[in-house]
Amino acid sequence: MTMIFGIPLQAFMGQLLIGLINGSFYALLSLGLAVIFGLLRVINFAHGAQYMLGAFVAMLMLQYFGINYWFALLLAPIVVGLFGAVIERLLLSRLYKLDHLYGLLFTFGLALTIEGTFRYLYGSSGQPYAPPPALTGATNLGFMFLPNYRGWVVVVSLIACIGTWLLIEKTKLGAYLRAATENPTLVQAFGVNVPMLLTLTYALGAGLAAFAGVLAAPVYQVSPLMGSNIIIVVFAVVVVGGMGSIMGAIVTGYMLGIAEGLTKVFYPEASNIVIFVIMAIVLLIRPAGLFGRDA
Amino acid sequence: MSHVAHSSTTNTARTERSATASKAYAAFLGIGLVLLVVAPMFFYPIFLMKLLCFALFACAFNLLLGYTGLLSFGHATFFGGAAYFTAHVVKEWGVTPEIGILIGVAGAALLGLIMGFFAIRRQGIYFAMITLALSQMFFFFCLQAGFTHGEDGIQSVPRGHLFGFIDLADTTSMYYFVLGVFLIGMIVIWRFINSPFGMILKSIRENEQRAVSLGYSVARYKLGAFVMSAALSGLAGGTKALVFQFATLTDVGWQMSGEVILMTLLGGIGTLIGPVFGAGLVVTLQNYLATSQFPVTIITGVVFMVCVLLFRRGIIGEFYASRLGRKLGFEHRR
């Protein structure tokens, strides 16, 4: 059997894949956080809850309306994005004038409410969501078996990340967004509807979280707690990457996911704290974060 | 602050008003103390002790948020960590309760030093996220470390004999012991925020750049406040471990960090006594809902949102800002 660093290649590649999958979700979620923070200056604590909502919406659509995975992947982000837009327009927008910490506290309350409601309705245990038939089974790559669905997650989340990056860096809408980040008053004076832009941004962020949630549903189980479990890790990712750059958030997400996967191979006991340890080291060496501009 | 007096007349008026305020404060304090002394005759003592522990915890947290302007999302580490330390040394080493609590306080202060060292490198929202992440790391540590007994926690911790001769298994003695700890903690907090050190902290809260330009080593003051707040949270946590005679993972989880923020927000950020009322409300609410099927998290979440949207001064802050409060000479901020 081929060995790498004294570990069977098979096990090594398996954990690397798991790390890559986790990294995909970290990247998608920290990307959404960075997009929202860039314009709204709000740390969206409800991001985990919106990720969970995406998975639940997909599962419930299947149960009650028989809507399959592919449509759910499209519809669930829209549903959650609309929900986000309503929350932003009615409630969150009242807090922009205040200290940023109030936005964090408000979305924390929102996260608790959503999570509590789903725990009340569906219990704490996870429910399975089957991957679509087209993506079941596995492909033999020669050195390992790659479950098709997992390969799909890596590819599609990479596409979503790059798509969002292109949207923000290369389109006219993205140019408005970036301009509004720099100077909202001036952009408004040019006739751009900035409040609408803020609502759209929050909806986009929430939608991205829900998209990650639908992708995650067949990999992990659909559980009310899935959001709060991941969001704290994503916060650490965001601290490491710094929220100044979209690409930084994506790259850091994948890097830390892989680092976590590799730790599972070499020192499993530390695998659930390794990201926090990396965060602490980065804080010592580069307090502003790897890609950060503002301290 | 916007309350700078511009002429000598307003200055005199202000001194007179703050004189009535301190009289009113003294009166409230006296009434409060009498109520606390007689309370065990009317209420379930364990409930009261729980309330006092959380009230002290919230006041310790407020030392950081209200008086230094730092929002920590990781205070469960100090509360729950001290609970583990105290429970462990009292049960396994057989030390007396007061030594056990002191070891808990020392442990919490050490954890505060470590967490603070990393967290003060960033400001605002990043500070909150770093403390949250580090406290989650401590949660995983407690989940895996041997002495915490993982999911089971440390069970049936003996309350022991205070100073070796006062039996704390007696509920009445235990209540007055907890009340004593609470009062000592409150006096320390009061003394701390009115010391020169506390004044500098307030100046950092109001304008950090200016404090830097005046030559203060802001980082050192922030770290000092962080350790102080952690140690006092540990005082509350260690005492709670003796009251309930166990220490579990619940006390180190992020939900606990959220709860203490809610207590402070609800009672009034930056008021000395507000968090006591906030803690009272939250603990009472939890007690009522404990028997029903309805999950506390939903209520907690909704109260959080309502507080942030409509009620940012909190109960005591609103009272200070009300017509009666101003007539009595209280000042309000924010």
Interface residues (C-beta under 8 A of the other chain):
Chain A: F37 I43 L91 R94 L95 L98 H100 L101 Y102 L104 L105 F106 F108 G109 L110 A111 L112 T113 I114 E115 G116 T117 R119 Y120 S228 I232 V233 F235 A236 V238 V239 E269 N272 I273 F276 V277 M279 A280 L283 L284 P287 A295
Chain B: L71 F118 R121 R122 Q123 G124 I125 Y126 A128 M129 I130 L132 A133 L134 Q136 M137 F140 F141 Q144 W254 G258 I261 L265 F294 P295 V296 T297 I298 T300 G301 V302 V303 F304 M305 C307 V308 L309 R312
